[in-house]
Amino acid sequence: MLHYAIVFLVIALIAGILGFTGIAGSAVTIAKVLFVVFIILFLVSLISGRRSS
């Protein structure tokens, strides 16, 4: 999931450089959402991993 967030961030950077602001804004929003979901899932798996032992 982190991979997809980085891919959308790169797409947003390239689109921003080329002047496609609508596409860049959408890609940044998607990248932010995916990054937050990744962090939440990472923390959940970290906490559940510690409790199982």
Sequence and secondary structure as in RCSB ss.txt:
>XXXX:A:sequence
MLHYAIVFLVIALIAGILGFTGIAGSAVTIAKVLFVVFIILFLVSLISGRRSS
>XXXX:A:secstr
 HHHHHHHHHHHHHHHHHT HHHHHHHHHHHHHHHHHHHHHHHHHHHHHHH  
